[in-house]
Amino acid sequence: MALLGSATGVHAEGSIRIAQQFGIAYLILDVVRDQQLIEKHGRQQGLDVKVQWEAISGATAMNEALLAGSLDVVSAGVPPLLTLWDRTRGRQNVKAVAALGSLPNYLITNNPEVKTLKDLGPRDRIAVPAAGVGFQSRTLQIETARQFGKADFKRFDNISVSLAHPDATAALISGGTEVTAHFSSAPFYYQALEANKSVHKILSSFDILGGPASFNVLYTTQKFHDENPKTYKAFYAALDEAAQWIRGNKEQAAQTFIRVQKSRLSPDFVRRILEDPENDFTIVPHRTFVYAKELHELGVLKRQADSWKDYFFEEAHAGNGS
């Protein structure tokens, strides 16, 4: 039976392979990992869960790893999730597990001549983790369609370059590189705005989405969800516990982020970010349906969702999501 299971690729209940990216937006996962909360909730069900953590930059690599079966759960922005949900219907049936928080991304620049999107020119370069397809690019496409028309929604894809947030931040702070703008997440835009006085904000993702909205989400396949009920339950419970713990333990949460992500940021600097009212570490999805609607209208998504619950597994439905 063991040989048969191995040969047919059956995933054994009691193990989970998770990938995350960089930044404070992944704090919930940092806490889960640091406190071994998946293992804790697994033991409560009589299950010894083995957890494997990976670090990957960019939604494209995340999605490829999930579909290849080399990861069980991946993390990226809402648009990459929706793209995979749309394309895997009737096959892998990818859906979201939970949100990782409602946090803004800032489009920032070190070009003093750029105050609005209309000021960005052919000599500018916008750094994003996954050019054309990631959270930042898709969010920018939505706003571009509003300002320049739907036919021109990919206007800024031509001047976008794929670069991990840490590298893009260093380039923007130092100047003198081709990168003149960065659609940035926390803590990176905080660093850039503080380190280089010429760096300034063009707009926020919250401006585009109409208010606080989920940044990153976790997602997996129907197969993993259905064939590993105890592991999945332990994972979801761990996420919920971590989110609640962060709200009441900002100082310790800051230390956790620094320790797990091996950050050189000061605890005071990180704590100020955690206490910023714009940043809400919650697993409840907010305004994700804006993406589902807008990206369908732009033709990025073929399928129109009727509700945010269409692309989240049922465990998340109890929350007051949107």
N, C-alpha and C positions, 0 to 999 in steps of 0.2 A: 504493500500500500504506500509506503514511504517513497519507494522508487517510482511508482506510478505518479504520485503527487508531484515529485520533482520533474518528471519528464513532461507533464502536461502544464507546468507553470502555475499550479494552484498555490495561491498565497496562504501561508499558514497563519491562522488566528494567533495574535500575540506578538506581532512585529509590525513596525511602521517606519517608513523612510520619508523624512520631511526635508524640504529645502526652503531656505529663506534668503533674502537679499540683505542689503546693508542699510543701516539707519535706524532712527528711533521709532519709525513706523512699525518695526518688527519687535518692539519691546515686549508685547504679550508673549511671543515665542521665546524671547530671552528668559523671561520669568519661568515659563513652562519648563524650559531646558535646565535652568539653574536650580530650580526647586524639585526637579524630577517629578512633576505633577502627573504626567501620563502614567509613569510607573506606579505612583501612589494610587491613582484611581483604578488602574488595572488590578492591583492587589486587592482592592475592595470588592472586586468581582471574582477573586480567586484566579486571576490571570497574571502571569509574569510577562509584562510587555517589554520587548527589546526595541529601543528607539535608536534610529540612525539619523544624524543631522548632517546636512550638506549646505554649503554656501554657493549660490549661483547669482550672477548679475544678469538681469534682463529677462523679459517675459518670453522671448523667443526660445531661449535655452530651456527655460522652465517647461514650456509647453511640449517641446520636443522630448524632454526627459520623461514627462508624465505619459505621453503617448507611446514611448518606447518601452515603458514598463520598468524603467530603472529607478523611478521614484513613485511613492504612493500618494503623497500630498505635496503640492507646490504652492507658492505664494507669489502673487503679482497683482497688478492693478485690476480694477473692475473691467475695463475694456478687453484685456487679454482673456479673462475668464469668459466673457460673453462671446468672444470669437470662437473659443473652443467649445462652449456650450452649443453654439449655432452649428458648428461643423461636425460635431460628433453625435448628433441626434440619431438615434436608432442603431448606434454602434457602441462607442465607449460611454456615451451619455454622461459627459463631464458636467458636474454642478459644484456650486460653492458649499463649503462646510460652514464658514463663519467669516465675518469681517474682522479686520485687525485694528480698526479704529477709524474715527473721522478726523483726519488731519489734512491741512491744505498743502498744496505744492505751490511754490512761487516761481514764476518766470522772471528771472533776474538778469541784469546785463551790466557790463563794465563800460559800455559804449555811451558816453555822455549825450550823444545825439539821439539816442533811442529812448523815447518816453512812452510810446504806444506801439502796438503791433504794426501799425502802418509805417512806422519809422524803420523797421527792420529791412535791410537791403541785401543784395546779392553778396556783399563782402562779409556779412555777418554769418556766424555759425552757431547754431543752437545745440548744445549738448543735452542728450537724453539717453537713458539706459538702453532703449530699444527703438531706434529711429523708425518712424512710420507706423509702428504697431503697438507700442507700449502705452501705458497709462498717460504719460505726458504728451506723446504725439497725438493720441486720440482725443485727449481733452483740448489740445490746441486746434485740432481739426474742427471740432464742434464750434469753437469760437470763430475760427477762420471762416467757416461757412456762413455764420451770422453776419460778419463784417464785410466779406468779399463775395458772398454768393456760394451756393452749394456746388456749382460746377468747379469752383476754385478751392475746395476745402483742403486739398493737399498742397496748397501754395508753399507752406513752410517746410514740407518734407525735403525739398531740394536743398535747403541750407541746414538741415539737421544732421548731426553725426552721433553715432552710438558711442557712448562713453560712460563708464561707471561713475556714480555720484562722487566718490572720493577724488577721482582723477579730474573730473569736470570742475569740482570746487577748487582744487589746487590750480588749475589752469586759469580760472576766472580771477582768483586772488592775485596771482603773479602777473597776469597780463602778458602781452607779447606773444601769445599763441593765436591760432586761428579761431579758438573758441571765444566768442564775445557775449554769449548768452547761455543760460543754463536753466532748464525747467527742473527745479530742485526740490527735494524733500528735506524734512528735518533729520538731523541737525545741520545739514549742509548749507541751507540758505542762511541760517543764523550765523554760521561761521563766516561765510562770504560777506555778508552785510556788515559784520563787525570788523573783519580783518582788512577790508579795502573800502575806503569811503567813497570811491567812485562807483561801487556796485550799488545798484538800486532796483527796486521792484517795478516790473511792468504791469503784471496782474497776478491774481491768485486763482487757483482752481475753484475756490469757493465762489468767486465772482462769476465764473462761467456756469457753475452748477446751481446757483441760486441760494447758496448757504452751505452750512456744514454737510459734508458728504464723505462717504467711505473712500479711503484711498486704496489700501490693499485688502485682498481677500485670500482665503485658503480654499483650494479646490482639489477635487479628486474624481475618480471614475465611479460609475454605478457599481461596477464589479467589486471594487475595494469596499465601498460602503455596505453592500449587501452581504458580502462573504466574511466580513470581520466586524460583526455587530458589537462585541464586547470591546475590542480595540478602539473602534470608532467612538463608542460611548465614553470610554476613558479619555480619549483625545478631546472630545467636545467639552467634557466636564473640566478637564485641565485648563482649557482656554478660558472658560467662564470663571474659574477660580482665580486665574492669573489676572484677568481684567478687573475683578473686584479687589484683589490685593493691591494693584497699582494705585487705585483711587485713594486708598487709605495709607499708603506707604511710599510717598513720592521720593523721600530721601533715600530709602533703601532701594527703590526701583532705579534711581539714577545710578547707584553703585552697581546694581545688577547689570545694567546696560554697559557700563564701562568695563566691567569684568568679563562679561560674555563676549562682547564684540571687540575686546582688547583696544578700547578707545583711549586716546590720549587727552580727551577733553576733561576739563575739571569737573568735579562733582557739582559745584555751584552752578556752572554753566548748564549742565544737563538738567539739573533740578529746575532752573528757570524755564527751560523748554517744557518740562513736564507740567509746570504750573501755569503755562500759557493757556488761557481759556479757549483758544482756538483748537487745542489738541485734546481730543477725547478718546481714551483707550477703551473701546467697547467692541464687543463681538456682534452687536446688533447692526445690520446694514442700514445706511442712510443715503437716500437719493441715488441709489444705484439704478433705479428705473429711468432716470434722466438719460443715462448712457444707452440703455436698451432701446429707448424711443428715438433718440437723436441719431445713433449709429445705424439704426434700421432705415431711417429716412435718408441717410447719406449713402445707403447701399452697402455699407460695411457688413451689416448683418442681414441675412436673407430672411430670417425668421423673426416675427414680431412677438415678443413676450406679452402675455396678458397681465402679468403681475411679477413682482420681484420673486415671489415664491416659485415661479416656474424654473428658475435657475439656481435656487438654493435647496439643499436637501431638507427634508421635513423637520429635522431636529432644530433648525433655526427658525421655523415658522412661528414659534410661540412668542418670539420677541416682537416688539413694536417697530418692525422694519419698514423700509421704503425703497 
